[in-house]
Amino acid sequence: MITLKSQREIELLKQAGNIVYRTHQYLKPYIKEGITTKELDQLAEDFIRSQDATPSFKGYEGFPGTICASINDEVVHGIPGKRKLKNGDIISIDIGACYKGYHGDSAWTYPVGEISDDLKQLLKDTEKALFIGLDQIKPGNRIGDIGAAIEEYAESCHLGVVKELVGHGVGTNVHEDPEVPNYGKRGTGPLLREGMVIAVEPMLNLGEEDIYLMDNDWTIKTDDGLPSAHFEHTVVVTKDGYQILTGE
């Protein structure tokens, strides 16, 4: 069931989203060669808890980390551990925080040191795809308009669109209705209405769209071993467009 959020709820979601945004900003200086994903995870958890919030993902359906830390060909749900970042890697960090019962959710993909031109373009195009999708958000448009815009742009960049993983509603649960695919047909899907809160999160691959689940039952990787990028914002539908909740 899709719920419309009250102004009080939107204010709490905005505070949760801002904590997520500030956690990303706090981590950025630490994202460099030699640090482990577990160290990044601990930094994120300590920061989130210092803001009177709790990590949304830790313990969620058994997930062991505060952040999802997905490197190179890992699309999503990378489990933090002893792996050290290397110069030339990219890392997608997905962060959720719960503040007074309401969640914020945002992912961003970061370069580690100096990365290749292909990877720079992948990050640039995936981030642009996010904002192209967000530009479709206003009352009267539909969820399919978001996915269609993302898919059209991704295909123009010759990137693979992951179809098994989608965006979602956000509220008192970190994942709520509706699903927000990164592909689709314009004019289809649930109607966007003022007060809806959704996370839009394109996951685009440098190669083909095909993915597989690793033996840890969490981490998803590209089938062809080529890198993937992931950018996500939580937004609220306003009377004339949208407002990003996981920003400044």
N, C-alpha and C positions, 0 to 999 in steps of 0.2 A: 504494500500500500504506500502510495506517495503522500507525504505529509507536507503541508505548508507551514512554515515556521512563523511564530509570533515575533514581534519586535524584541521582546525580552530574550527569546531564544536566539535570535540573530545576533544580539549583542554578546551573548555568551559564546556563540560560535565564532564570532569575530575575535574575541579574546583567546579562544583556543587556537584559532588560525594564526594569530599574531605570535603566540608562543612557538608554534611550528616554524614560522618564518624566522624568528630570532634564533631558534636552534640551528637552522641551516646557516645563518650568518656566523654563529658562534663556531661551527665546525669548519667553515671554509679555510681558515688559516692553517688548520691541522691536516688538510688533505694534501699530503706530499709524500714523496718517496720514503719508504722505510716504516711508516706507521702501519699498525695492523688494523684490520676492520673491527676487531674486538676493542681496541683502544678507542676508536671513533665511537663505538657503541656505548662505552662507559661514559665518555664525555657527553654524549647526547642525553643519556639517562640522568646524569648528575644535573645537567642544565635544566631539563624539563622538570625534574622534582624541585629544583630551586625556585621555580615559578609557580609553586602550589598546584602543579599539574602532575599527571601520571602518564607514562608511555602507553599509547593506545594499543600498540602491537605486541608488547611483551606479555606472553601467555595467551594471546589471541589464538584460539584453536590449537594451542600448544606451541606457538612460535616462540623460540627462546630469546630473541633479541629485542632491543628497543628500536633499532633501525633495521631496515632491509638494506644490505650493502652488496650491490650487484656489479661485478667487475667484467668489463669487456663483453664477452658473448653471453653473460648472464643477463637475462631480460628483467626479471624481478625476483624478489624473495630470497636474495642472497643472505645466508646466515652468517653473522659476524663471527670471526674466529682468528686463528693465528696467521692467516695469510697477510703478507706485507704488500703494500702498494708499490708499484714500480714505475719509474719514469716511462711515459708513453701510454700508460693505462688510462681508461676512463672508468669512473665509478658512479653508478646511480644510487643515490641515497634517498630512501623513502622514509618519511618521518610522520608519526601520528602522535598527537597529545590530547589528553582528556582533561578539560577544565570544568569543574562543577557539573560533571555529567554530560558535557558536550565536547565533540571531537573536532580537531583540525587535521588535515591530511594533505601533504604536499611532497612531491618527489622532484629531484633535480639531478642532472648528470654533469659531473665535474671532470675536467682534465687533471691528470697527475703529471706535473712537470710539462715537458714539451711533447705535444702529441702530433700525429701525422695530419696532413692537410685533409685527408679523407675523413678522419675523425672530427676535425674542426667543423667540416661541412655537415657531418651527421648531427652534431650537437646544435649547430645553427638552424638546420632545417627542422629538427624535431621540436625545438623551442618555438620556432615560427609556426609550426603546425598547431601547437597548443593555442596560440593566440588567434590563429585563423579559426579554430573551432570555437573559441570563446566569443569571437565577434558575431557568431550566429545566435547568441543567447539574448533573447528578449521575449516578453510575453506575446503569445500568438505563434511563435515559431515552435518547431518540434525537435525532439531529441535526434531524429534522423538528420536534421539539418546540420547538427554539430558533426556527426560522424561522416556525413557526405563531404563536408568541407575539408576535414582532416584527410580523408582518403584521397580526394582529388589532388590536394597539394602534395601528399606523400608520393603518389604515383607520378606526379610531374617531376619529382626529384629522384625517381627510380629507387625508392625505398620500400622495403617490405612492411606491410601493416599487420601487426599481430592481432588476430581476430578472436582468439580464445580468451583474452583478457580485456576487461572493459572498465570504464569509469563507473561511478555509482553515486547514489544519494548519500548525504552525510547528516548526522544529527546526534541523537543520544546513542546511536550505534555508529561505528566507523564505516560500516557498509550497510546502506539502506537502498530501497527502491527510489528511483528507477535505475536500471542499468544504462550506462552511457557508452555505447560502442564507438570505436574509432573508424568506423566504416558505416555505410548505410545509404538510404535513399531519401532525398529531400521530401519534405511534406509527410513523412511517416513517423510513427512512434508517439510516445506521450507528449501532450501539449505542455509547453513551458508556461508556468504561471508565477506571478509575483509571490515571493516567499519560499519558492523551492530552493534548496541548497544541494548542489551537486559538485562532484569532483570530476574534472575532465583531465584525462591522462594518456595522451598518445605514447605508444611504445613502438618505435620504428627501428627496423633492422637495416644494416648496410647491405645485406644480401636478401635472401628469400624470407617469406613470412613464417615458415614452418618452425615450430618449437618443440621441446620435449622436457619432461619432468625428470630431474635427477633422482638418484636413489634415496636422497634424504627426505623425499616427499614434499619439499618446499621449493627449492631453487629451480627456476625455469630458464633454459638456455636455448640459443638459436640452433637449429638442426645443422646448419652448414658451418657453424663455428665462427661466423662473422659477428662483429660487434653490434650492440643494440643500445639505443638511448631512450630515456624515459623522463618526461617532464609533466608535472601535475600541479594544478591549483584547485582549491576549493572555492567556489563562488556562490553568491546568492543572486537569484533573479530579482531585479528591481522593476519598477513600473515602466522604465524606458530602456532597460539593458541588463547589466550585471555589475556586481561589485566583487572584487577579489578579496577573500577573507584571509588567505594565507600570504599576505604581503604586509607592507609597512602600515 
